[in-house]
Amino acid sequence: MDALTTTIMDEIRQANKTFEQTFGKGDGMGMARLYTSDGMLLPTGSEPVQGHEGIAAFWQGAMQMGIKEANLRSVEVEQLNPDTAIEMGNYQLFGHNHQILDHGKYVVVWKHEGNNWKLHRDIWNSSQGA
């Protein structure tokens, strides 16, 4: 697919694929580099996590707790301007032997930085037990 036929949905799906691959490698600092320099996580039951060091520590901690794989599925993506998009989707988190640990929904505000879309604000909540 060339640049002229690539849609914002395609670009965000590719960015999510990179997220999944980086998570699967257990690379907390690699995860942090997927976020803008002033990126922020808004996890349930916790204060916001901001900046690359905090984001790396958060994701590394999740991996150390036994989360081995993340699966993201975009439901909708709306581009607000050339540098900002909002995505809503669903996630699944897996442990050893592909055991599902959690599933839910998320919203991400994406910013185009350099040549890449990066996560800017990332919030999710579990549908487990719903």
C-alpha positions in Angstrom: 0.0 0.0 0.0 1.6 3.3 -1.0 1.4 6.6 0.9 -1.4 7.9 -1.3 -3.8 5.0 -0.5 -2.9 4.7 3.2 -5.8 5.8 5.4 -5.5 7.1 9.0 -7.0 3.8 10.2 -4.2 1.9 8.3 -1.6 4.1 9.9 -2.9 3.7 13.4 -3.3 -0.1 12.9 0.3 -0.2 11.9 1.3 1.8 15.0 -0.7 -0.7 17.1 1.1 -3.6 15.5 4.4 -2.0 16.5 3.0 -1.6 20.0 2.0 -5.3 20.1 5.4 -6.4 18.8 7.3 -4.2 21.2 5.2 -5.4 24.2 5.8 -9.0 23.1 9.5 -8.4 23.3 9.2 -7.3 26.9 10.8 -4.0 26.1 9.6 -1.3 28.5 11.9 1.4 27.1 10.8 0.5 23.6 7.2 1.0 24.7 8.0 4.4 26.1 9.5 5.5 22.7 6.1 4.8 21.1 4.7 7.7 23.1 5.2 11.5 22.6 7.9 13.2 24.8 5.1 14.4 27.0 2.9 11.4 26.6 0.7 10.2 29.4 -0.9 7.0 30.6 -4.2 7.2 32.5 -4.5 3.7 34.1 -7.5 2.7 36.1 -7.0 3.0 39.9 -3.8 5.0 39.6 -2.5 8.5 39.1 -1.5 9.6 35.6 2.0 8.3 34.5 3.9 10.9 32.4 7.2 11.0 30.5 9.3 8.2 29.0 10.9 7.0 32.2 7.5 6.7 34.0 5.9 5.0 31.0 8.8 2.6 30.6 8.6 1.7 34.3 4.8 1.2 34.1 4.9 -1.1 31.1 8.0 -3.0 32.5 6.1 -3.6 35.7 3.1 -4.9 33.8 5.3 -7.3 32.0 7.0 -8.4 35.2 3.5 -9.1 36.7 3.0 -11.8 33.9 1.4 -9.9 31.0 3.2 -11.4 28.0 1.1 -10.2 25.1 -1.2 -7.3 24.2 -3.7 -7.5 21.3 -5.3 -4.2 20.1 -8.2 -3.8 17.7 -9.2 -0.4 16.4 -12.9 0.2 16.2 -12.8 3.7 15.0 -10.2 6.4 14.2 -11.0 10.1 13.6 -8.4 12.4 12.4 -8.9 15.9 13.9 -6.1 17.7 12.0 -2.9 16.6 10.2 -1.1 16.0 13.5 -3.9 14.7 15.8 -6.2 11.6 15.7 -8.4 9.9 18.2 -8.8 6.1 18.3 -11.3 3.9 20.2 -10.7 0.2 20.3 -10.6 -3.0 22.3 -7.7 -4.8 23.9 -6.9 -8.2 25.2 -4.0 -9.0 27.5 -2.5 -12.5 27.7 -0.2 -14.3 30.1 1.8 -17.6 29.7 0.4 -20.1 27.3 -1.8 -17.4 25.7 -4.1 -17.4 28.8 -6.4 -14.3 28.7 -5.8 -12.1 31.7 -7.9 -9.1 30.9 -10.0 -7.5 28.1 -11.6 -4.1 27.7 -11.7 -0.9 25.8 -9.4 2.1 25.3 -9.2 5.6 23.9 -5.9 7.0 22.6 -5.1 10.5 21.4 -2.4 10.2 18.8 0.0 12.9 17.7 2.1 12.8 14.5 5.7 13.4 15.6 8.5 13.2 13.1 7.4 10.6 10.6 5.4 8.5 13.1 2.1 8.5 14.9 2.8 8.3 18.6 0.5 7.8 21.6 -0.1 11.0 23.4 -2.9 10.2 25.9 -3.7 6.6 26.6 -6.6 5.5 28.8 -8.2 2.1 29.1 -10.5 0.2 31.4 -11.3 -3.4 31.9 -14.5 -5.2 30.8 -13.6 -8.1 33.0 -16.5 -9.2 35.2 -18.9 -7.0 33.3 
